């Protein structure tokens, strides 16, 4: 088999949990969740190309925070494809990760990077793998990977593997803000006050997305705040910058603010960056 040596690129979009309800816990310790998830136009970038030997490089704003050994999810994704398709994956590959998003920040950076690597390598190696096959390979790497592979608005249930697409969901002007603090997801789950909480309300139970969001929660937000109080300051800054709604995403510490327009979001992101130069602040829109 011959390979086109033109590099293939995939966006690894930021994953935003607009709402995240913890509804129970399995016997094996995994928490049961219900989450409304969207993906941003902002993200990391994975590039793959045929090479004479395997390689992995990381660049970008947050490159120094990324491991480049076998513990990286991108390399685990590559190796999972090789284990599943040994006869199709003998060609060495050079993988480059442009790390634009902060790590351990509640917006699925590592999982989205790995999902983008699965998509890109599947194209490069021309694997006989449909979306369902890639999702099955992705789940053992992390509960967020199947939803990151999907990359469109959805409701995630179970431990994150039960996905239901949300059709015709609007694009939301948004600002993502992180205080420059990594928050460990296991620590946040250990700090939960309650693991048995009500599920999401039906999406059609409110007139607008913002109305619905006011009926929802991120059950991880109070636990994350107890570990990293700067999350409170981030949410206050977003509200003071004109956000119509603000909440923490995932297990934190990144928070999102929803704005009335792209221009308002861009203005707010610029102002927050000037006021808090040590924070990550970026305007984006969500993908439909």
BELKA-V620327 format. One record per pair of residues at least 24 apart in sequence whose C-alpha atoms are under 10 Angstrom apart, sorted by the first residue. I is the first residue (numbers start at 1). J is the second residue. If there is no record, write none. Layout:
i->{I	I}
j->{J	J}
This chain:
i->{1	1	1	1	2	2	2	3	3	3	3	3	3	3	4	4	4	4	5	5	5	5	5	5	6	6	6	6	7	7	7	7	7	7	7	7	7	7	8	8	8	8	8	8	8	8	8	8	8	9	9	9	9	9	9	9	9	9	9	9	9	9	10	10	10	10	10	10	10	10	10	10	10	10	10	10	11	11	11	11	11	11	11	11	11	11	11	11	11	11	11	11	12	12	12	12	12	12	12	12	12	12	12	12	12	12	12	12	12	12	12	12	12	12	12	12	12	12	13	13	13	13	13	13	13	13	13	13	13	13	13	13	13	13	13	13	13	13	13	13	14	14	14	14	14	14	14	14	14	14	14	14	14	14	14	14	14	14	14	14	14	14	15	15	15	15	15	15	15	15	15	15	15	15	15	15	15	15	15	15	15	15	16	16	16	16	16	16	16	16	16	16	16	16	16	17	17	17	17	17	17	17	17	17	17	17	17	17	17	17	18	18	18	18	18	18	18	18	18	18	18	18	18	19	19	19	19	19	19	19	19	19	19	19	19	19	19	19	20	20	20	20	20	20	20	20	20	20	20	20	20	20	20	21	21	21	21	21	21	21	21	21	21	21	21	22	22	22	22	22	22	22	22	22	22	22	22	22	22	22	22	23	23	23	23	23	23	23	23	23	23	24	24	24	24	24	24	24	24	25	25	25	25	26	26	30	30	30	30	31	31	31	31	31	31	32	32	32	32	32	32	32	33	33	33	33	33	33	33	33	33	33	33	33	33	33	34	34	34	34	34	34	34	34	34	34	34	34	35	35	35	35	35	35	35	35	35	35	35	35	35	36	36	36	36	36	36	36	36	36	36	36	36	37	37	37	37	37	37	37	37	37	37	37	37	37	38	38	38	38	38	38	38	38	38	38	38	38	38	38	39	39	39	39	39	39	39	39	39	39	39	39	39	39	39	40	40	40	40	40	40	40	40	40	40	40	40	40	40	41	41	41	41	41	41	42	42	42	42	42	42	42	42	42	43	43	43	43	43	43	43	43	43	43	43	44	44	44	44	44	44	44	44	44	44	44	45	45	45	45	45	45	45	45	45	45	46	46	46	46	46	46	46	46	46	46	46	46	46	46	46	46	47	47	47	47	47	47	47	47	47	48	48	48	48	48	48	48	48	48	48	49	49	49	49	49	49	49	49	49	49	50	50	50	50	50	50	50	50	51	51	51	51	51	52	52	52	52	53	53	53	53	54	54	54	54	54	55	55	55	55	55	56	56	56	56	56	57	57	57	57	57	58	58	58	58	58	59	59	59	59	59	60	60	60	60	60	61	61	61	61	61	62	62	62	62	62	62	63	63	63	63	63	63	63	64	65	65	65	65	66	66	66	66	66	72	72	72	72	73	73	73	73	73	73	73	73	73	73	74	74	74	74	74	74	74	74	74	74	75	75	75	76	76	76	76	76	77	77	77	77	77	77	77	77	77	77	77	77	77	77	77	78	78	78	78	78	78	79	80	80	80	80	80	80	81	81	81	81	81	81	81	81	81	81	82	82	83	84	84	84	85	85	85	85	87	88	88	88	88	88	89	89	89	89	89	89	90	91	91	92	93	93	93	95	95	100	101	101	101	101	102	102	102	102	102	102	102	102	102	103	103	103	103	103	103	104	104	104	104	104	104	104	104	104	105	105	105	105	105	105	105	105	105	105	105	105	105	105	105	105	105	106	106	106	106	106	106	106	106	106	106	106	106	106	107	107	107	107	107	107	107	107	107	107	108	108	108	108	108	108	108	109	109	110	110	110	110	111	111	111	111	111	111	111	111	111	111	112	112	112	112	112	112	112	113	113	113	114	114	114	114	114	114	115	115	115	115	115	115	115	115	115	116	116	116	116	117	118	118	119	135	136	151	151	152	152	152	153	153	153	155	155	157	166	166	167	168	169	169	169	169	170	170	170	170	170	171	171	171	171	172	172	172	172	172	172	172	172	172	172	172	172	172	173	173	173	173	173	173	173	173	173	173	173	173	173	173	173	174	174	174	174	174	174	174	174	174	174	174	174	174	174	174	174	174	174	174	174	174	175	175	175	175	175	175	175	175	175	175	175	175	175	175	175	175	175	175	175	175	175	175	176	176	176	176	176	176	176	176	176	176	176	176	176	176	176	176	176	176	177	177	177	177	177	177	177	177	177	177	177	177	177	177	177	177	177	177	177	178	178	178	178	178	178	178	178	178	178	178	178	178	178	178	179	179	179	179	179	179	179	179	179	179	179	179	179	179	179	180	180	180	180	180	180	180	181	181	181	181	181	181	181	181	182	182	182	182	183	183	183	183	183	183	183	183	184	184	184	184	184	185	185	185	185	185	185	186	187	187	187	187	188	188	188	188	188	188	188	188	188	188	188	189	189	189	189	189	190	191	191	191	191	191	191	191	192	192	192	192	192	192	192	193	193	193	193	194	194	194	195	195	210	210	210	211	213	213	213	214	217	217	218	218	218	218	218	219	219	219	220	220	220	220	220	221	221	221	221	221	221	221	221	222	222	223	223	224	224	224	224	224	225	225	225	227	228	228	229	231	234	234	234	237	237	237	237	238	238	238	238	240	240	241	241	241	241	241	241	242	242	243	254	254	255	256	256	256	257	258	258	258	259	259	261}
j->{88	91	125	126	50	91	125	49	50	51	91	124	125	126	49	50	124	125	48	49	50	51	93	124	48	49	50	124	46	47	48	49	50	94	95	96	120	124	46	47	48	49	50	95	119	120	121	123	124	45	46	47	48	49	95	96	97	116	117	119	120	121	44	45	46	47	48	97	113	115	116	117	118	119	120	121	41	42	43	44	45	46	47	98	112	113	115	116	117	119	120	151	39	40	41	42	43	44	45	46	97	98	99	100	101	108	109	110	111	112	113	114	115	116	117	148	149	151	38	39	40	41	42	43	44	45	101	107	108	109	111	112	113	115	116	148	151	152	286	287	38	39	40	41	42	43	44	100	101	106	107	108	109	110	111	112	113	148	151	176	284	286	39	40	41	42	43	106	107	108	109	111	112	144	147	148	151	152	153	249	250	286	40	106	107	108	153	176	248	249	250	254	255	256	286	106	107	108	153	154	155	156	218	247	248	249	250	251	255	256	209	213	216	217	218	246	247	248	249	250	255	256	258	155	200	212	213	214	215	216	217	218	219	220	247	248	249	250	155	156	157	199	200	216	217	218	219	220	221	248	249	250	251	157	195	196	197	198	199	200	216	217	218	219	220	157	158	159	189	192	194	195	196	197	198	199	200	217	218	219	220	157	158	194	195	196	197	198	199	200	219	158	159	194	195	196	197	198	199	158	159	195	196	158	159	143	158	159	189	158	159	160	189	195	196	156	157	158	159	160	195	196	155	156	157	158	159	160	161	162	195	196	197	199	200	219	155	156	157	158	159	160	162	163	198	199	200	218	154	155	156	157	158	160	163	199	200	216	217	218	250	153	154	155	156	157	164	165	166	200	203	213	216	147	148	151	152	153	154	155	156	163	165	166	249	250	147	148	151	152	153	154	155	166	169	171	172	286	287	288	107	108	112	147	148	150	151	152	153	154	171	285	286	287	288	107	151	152	171	172	173	174	176	283	284	285	286	287	288	283	284	285	286	287	288	100	101	176	282	283	284	285	286	287	98	99	100	101	102	107	108	109	112	113	284	97	98	99	100	101	102	109	110	112	113	116	96	97	98	99	100	101	112	113	116	117	74	95	96	97	98	99	112	113	114	115	116	117	118	119	120	121	94	95	96	97	98	116	117	120	121	93	94	95	96	97	117	120	121	123	124	91	92	93	94	95	96	120	121	124	125	91	92	93	94	95	121	124	125	91	92	93	94	95	91	92	93	94	91	92	93	94	91	92	93	94	95	92	93	94	95	96	93	94	95	96	97	94	95	96	97	98	95	96	97	98	99	96	97	98	99	100	97	98	99	100	101	98	99	100	101	102	98	99	100	101	102	103	97	98	99	100	101	102	103	99	99	102	103	104	97	99	102	103	110	110	111	113	114	110	111	112	113	114	115	117	141	142	145	110	111	112	113	114	115	116	117	118	141	114	117	118	114	117	118	138	141	111	113	114	115	116	117	118	119	121	134	137	138	140	141	145	114	117	118	120	121	122	118	118	134	137	138	140	141	117	118	121	122	125	127	129	134	137	138	121	125	137	129	133	137	125	127	128	129	127	122	125	126	127	128	121	122	124	125	126	127	125	124	125	125	121	124	125	120	121	280	176	178	280	282	177	178	179	180	181	182	253	254	280	180	181	182	183	253	254	181	182	183	184	185	251	252	253	254	177	178	179	180	181	182	183	184	185	248	249	250	251	252	253	254	255	178	182	183	184	185	248	249	250	251	252	253	254	255	176	248	249	250	251	252	253	254	255	256	144	145	147	148	249	250	251	144	148	142	144	145	148	138	141	142	143	144	145	146	147	148	149	144	145	146	147	148	149	151	145	148	149	138	141	142	145	148	149	141	144	145	146	147	148	149	150	151	145	148	149	151	149	145	149	149	161	161	287	288	286	287	288	286	287	288	200	203	199	203	288	288	288	209	286	287	288	209	285	286	287	288	285	286	287	288	209	257	258	259	260	261	262	265	284	285	286	287	288	243	257	258	259	260	261	262	263	264	265	266	283	284	285	286	243	244	245	246	256	257	258	259	260	261	262	264	265	266	268	269	282	283	284	285	286	238	243	246	255	256	257	258	259	262	264	265	266	267	268	269	270	272	281	282	283	284	285	234	238	246	248	249	254	255	256	257	258	265	269	280	281	282	283	284	285	231	234	235	237	238	248	253	254	255	256	257	269	272	273	279	280	281	282	283	230	231	234	235	248	252	253	254	255	256	278	279	280	281	282	228	230	231	233	234	252	253	254	255	276	277	278	279	280	281	230	253	254	278	279	280	281	228	230	231	252	253	254	279	280	228	252	253	254	224	225	227	228	251	252	253	254	224	227	251	252	253	220	224	250	251	252	253	251	223	224	227	251	220	221	222	223	224	225	226	227	228	251	252	219	220	223	224	251	223	220	222	223	224	225	226	227	219	220	221	222	223	224	226	219	220	222	223	219	220	223	219	220	244	245	258	245	245	246	247	245	247	248	247	248	249	250	251	248	250	251	248	249	250	251	252	247	248	249	250	251	252	253	255	248	251	251	252	248	250	251	252	253	251	252	253	253	252	253	253	255	272	276	279	268	272	275	276	265	268	269	272	268	272	265	267	268	269	271	272	267	268	268	280	281	281	281	282	283	283	283	284	285	283	285	285}
